[in-house]
């Protein structure tokens, strides 16, 4: 026969069901605790939860300890009472006259406690007030304290509802953090409040773990990470589960150095391997940290913490403090993304053109179309800033279509003027991997009756050029139709000759980073020379980008590069300037042809 169920068993079961067995502090109750202290003019007020061996004060004012032994608990008597339990003078009551809070600091004499009763009738703790002097507690006082206890119990039950506790970790959720935040900030803790968010498993890695092991091992991994954090911060801060693999907490400390030391200590604990489906997994650890401003809301705080966290991701660092400069940069990038479509419709974008020159004759051979944006508020914006923003959104296809139309319209206008300007246009990887790129481009060329030989498309090297990429089929279709393909920024990062033999590339454009040092650095010169000669062996034309100094030009000419592009020979210019440049370059050629057909003129010149 099973032993009878005791009150302790019932209380333990209720606390477990409400996931409050190991809770250290509940800041969401602090406003009720303060109200109790104010209502009864009591220097001490607290909410206690009773376990098997100790009672925990999960919200407290004026009480110097966070928990006491259950044997010294006055609340243990209060939860057995049917009504508010009152002791007018603790020192005069034999049950409590030797209590540590009576005989020692803060030398309390009065106690009143209203039991916290769950819906099933089980008392789990009490809302209490205490005073250093004996006092009388009237029936109306008991009613008010009992009413406040009902508010406390309501908050505890609300906390356990969906959205207040994370179902995976069992820790307080982001919604609970928002509820607790005012109480945390209003607490009388010394020092400055600092908020910390940590990511224990980067989202891409978490997705990989989920694909390999399934969701249950992944959830177990996250749950164990939460347990580690909660254990490490026991008595220091409440841990909240604010994202799939992200946890946050708030601490009060006297200096930023203390906060950083705490975060680094947490990192040491968190980076020990965790087991998932019998596989030891190595957690990752990045943290964003932010001081809490007095007038700041919890939603704004979490946003700022994410700014710091993503800064830590990008920098590969353990922690980063919130940076207003980075925040401003993120806001600016968001604005650029949101304003781009309107900007295209309002004519804020335009093209300029930078010519390429034959390295030997210095004659212009083609021009590259370059996009520019003059924002009505922010002014001129560099493509180095807005293109990376567009590449992370669906805007890139829209902007690329605009560039193609504007560039091809200009190419048609030049031809109408009798000026032939072969034109290079940049195509992003996202555009080429769509599967319909060449079909769209061919229609644009056909509509304007532009020969495909007049167009070159520049692509940036990268892993997306692998043999299984849909972009490869698009590139092959273009070259079969007579379109020239150039690899832009070669040598800036990925730089792999292996894919070039599989693609019908015509031109390699050596990145400016390769060119910068060739005037003075023999190693840089040797690198460029090696790339150029290997490219020639493979049948490619070589173009040097970013040539800005005469010594660079001299070295490139000596090496034998085919074409030159850079500020030394020509800055990006508008369409009319490019037309003039190519028209002037054509005159000597026409003159030479004319002399070739009139020998007497040639002889006269020769003499």
HUSULUR-V414679 format. One record per backbone hydrogen bond with DSSP energy under -1.0 kcal/mol. CO is the residue of the C=O (numbers start at 1). NH is the residue of the N-H. E is the energy in kcal/mol with one decimal. If there is no record, write none. Layout:
CO:NH:E
CO:NH:E
This chain:
6:10:-2.2
7:11:-2.7
8:12:-2.6
9:13:-2.2
10:14:-2.2
11:15:-2.6
12:16:-2.1
13:17:-2.5
14:18:-2.1
15:20:-2.9
16:19:-1.3
26:29:-2.2
27:30:-1.6
29:33:-2.2
30:34:-2.8
31:35:-1.7
32:36:-2.5
33:37:-2.2
34:38:-2.5
35:39:-3.0
36:40:-1.9
37:42:-2.0
44:130:-2.4
45:61:-2.7
46:128:-3.0
47:58:-1.3
47:59:-1.0
48:126:-1.6
49:56:-2.7
53:70:-2.1
54:51:-2.7
55:68:-1.9
56:49:-2.4
56:58:-1.1
58:26:-3.2
59:47:-2.7
61:45:-2.0
66:57:-2.9
68:55:-2.6
69:72:-1.4
70:73:-1.4
74:77:-1.4
74:78:-1.3
75:79:-2.4
78:81:-1.3
85:113:-2.7
87:111:-2.0
88:135:-1.1
93:96:-1.8
93:97:-1.5
96:99:-1.9
99:102:-1.9
99:103:-2.6
100:104:-1.5
101:108:-3.0
104:107:-3.4
109:90:-4.4
110:131:-1.4
111:87:-3.0
112:129:-2.4
113:85:-3.1
114:127:-2.5
116:124:-2.6
118:121:-2.2
122:118:-2.9
124:50:-2.4
125:116:-2.9
126:48:-2.7
127:114:-2.8
128:46:-2.2
129:112:-2.1
130:44:-1.5
131:109:-3.2
131:110:-2.4
138:142:-1.9
139:143:-2.0
140:144:-2.0
141:145:-2.5
142:146:-2.5
143:147:-2.1
144:148:-2.2
145:149:-2.1
146:150:-1.7
147:151:-1.6
148:152:-2.1
149:153:-2.5
150:154:-2.3
151:155:-2.1
152:156:-2.3
153:157:-2.3
154:158:-2.5
155:159:-2.3
158:161:-1.3
161:164:-2.0
164:173:-2.4
166:170:-2.3
171:166:-3.2
172:241:-3.2
173:177:-1.8
174:178:-2.1
175:179:-1.8
176:180:-2.6
177:181:-2.0
180:184:-2.0
181:185:-2.5
182:186:-2.0
192:253:-2.4
193:292:-2.6
194:251:-2.6
195:290:-2.3
196:249:-2.1
197:288:-2.5
198:247:-2.3
199:286:-1.5
200:284:-2.2
202:206:-2.9
203:207:-2.6
204:208:-1.9
205:209:-2.6
206:210:-2.4
207:211:-2.2
208:212:-2.0
209:213:-3.2
210:214:-1.7
214:218:-1.1
215:219:-3.0
216:220:-2.5
217:221:-2.2
218:222:-2.3
219:223:-2.8
220:224:-2.4
221:225:-2.0
222:226:-2.3
223:227:-2.0
224:228:-2.3
225:229:-2.2
226:230:-2.7
227:231:-2.6
228:232:-2.6
229:233:-2.1
231:234:-1.1
233:236:-2.6
233:237:-2.3
240:248:-2.7
245:200:-2.3
246:242:-1.3
246:243:-1.5
247:198:-3.1
248:240:-3.1
249:196:-2.5
251:194:-3.2
253:192:-2.6
255:259:-1.4
256:260:-2.6
257:261:-2.3
258:262:-2.2
259:263:-2.4
260:264:-2.5
261:265:-2.1
262:266:-2.3
263:267:-2.3
264:268:-1.8
265:269:-1.6
266:270:-2.9
267:271:-2.0
274:281:-4.3
276:279:-1.4
279:276:-2.4
281:274:-3.0
286:199:-2.7
287:320:-1.9
288:197:-2.4
289:322:-2.6
290:195:-3.0
293:296:-1.5
297:301:-2.1
298:302:-2.4
299:303:-1.9
300:304:-2.3
301:305:-2.3
302:306:-1.9
303:307:-1.5
304:308:-1.8
305:309:-2.6
306:310:-2.8
307:311:-1.4
308:312:-2.0
309:313:-2.1
310:314:-2.6
311:315:-2.3
312:316:-1.1
312:317:-1.9
318:287:-2.1
320:289:-2.0
323:327:-2.5
324:328:-2.6
325:329:-2.1
326:330:-2.7
327:331:-2.6
328:332:-2.6
329:333:-2.5
330:334:-2.3
331:335:-2.3
332:336:-2.6
333:337:-2.3
334:338:-2.4
335:339:-2.1
336:340:-1.0
339:343:-2.4
340:344:-2.3
341:345:-1.9
342:346:-2.0
343:348:-2.8
344:347:-1.2
348:374:-2.0
350:372:-2.6
352:370:-3.2
353:573:-2.6
354:368:-2.6
356:365:-3.2
356:366:-1.2
357:564:-2.7
358:362:-1.9
363:358:-2.9
366:356:-3.0
367:424:-3.1
368:354:-2.2
370:352:-2.6
372:350:-2.1
373:381:-2.7
375:379:-1.6
379:375:-2.6
382:385:-1.7
382:386:-2.0
383:387:-2.1
386:390:-2.5
387:391:-2.4
390:393:-1.9
395:399:-2.8
396:400:-2.5
397:401:-2.2
398:402:-1.9
399:403:-2.6
400:404:-2.8
401:405:-2.4
402:406:-2.9
403:407:-2.9
404:408:-2.6
405:409:-2.2
406:410:-1.8
407:411:-2.4
408:412:-2.3
409:413:-2.1
410:414:-2.6
411:415:-2.0
412:416:-2.2
413:417:-1.5
414:419:-2.7
415:418:-1.1
422:367:-2.1
423:456:-2.6
424:369:-2.9
425:458:-2.4
428:432:-1.6
429:433:-1.9
431:434:-1.1
436:440:-2.2
437:441:-2.6
438:442:-3.2
439:443:-1.6
440:444:-1.7
441:445:-2.5
442:446:-2.7
443:447:-2.3
445:450:-2.1
451:454:-1.8
452:455:-1.8
454:423:-2.8
455:484:-1.6
456:425:-2.6
457:486:-2.5
458:427:-2.8
459:488:-3.5
462:465:-1.8
463:466:-1.6
466:469:-1.9
469:472:-1.2
470:474:-1.3
471:475:-2.5
472:476:-2.5
473:477:-2.0
474:478:-1.9
475:479:-2.3
476:480:-2.1
477:481:-1.1
478:483:-2.4
479:482:-1.1
484:457:-2.6
485:506:-2.8
485:507:-1.6
486:459:-2.8
487:509:-2.8
488:461:-1.0
489:492:-1.9
490:511:-2.9
503:505:-2.2
506:541:-2.8
507:487:-2.8
508:543:-2.7
509:490:-2.4
510:545:-2.1
511:514:-1.6
511:515:-1.0
512:516:-2.2
515:518:-1.5
517:520:-1.3
517:521:-2.9
521:525:-2.2
522:526:-2.5
523:527:-2.1
524:528:-2.2
525:529:-2.4
526:530:-2.4
527:531:-2.3
528:532:-2.7
529:533:-2.5
530:534:-2.2
531:535:-2.6
532:536:-2.4
533:537:-2.1
534:538:-1.6
535:540:-3.0
536:539:-1.2
541:508:-3.0
542:563:-2.0
543:510:-3.1
544:565:-2.3
547:568:-2.4
549:553:-1.9
550:554:-2.6
551:555:-1.9
552:556:-2.6
553:557:-2.4
554:558:-2.1
555:559:-2.4
556:560:-1.9
556:561:-1.9
562:359:-2.8
563:544:-2.2
564:357:-3.0
565:547:-1.9
566:569:-1.1
566:570:-2.4
573:353:-3.0
574:578:-1.8
575:579:-2.3
576:580:-2.2
577:581:-2.3
578:582:-2.5
579:583:-2.3
580:584:-2.7
581:585:-2.0
582:586:-1.2
583:587:-1.0
586:590:-2.5
587:591:-2.7
588:592:-2.5
589:593:-2.2
590:594:-2.4
591:595:-2.5
592:596:-1.9
593:597:-1.1
595:598:-1.1
598:602:-1.8
599:603:-2.9
600:604:-2.2
601:605:-2.2
602:606:-2.5
603:607:-2.5
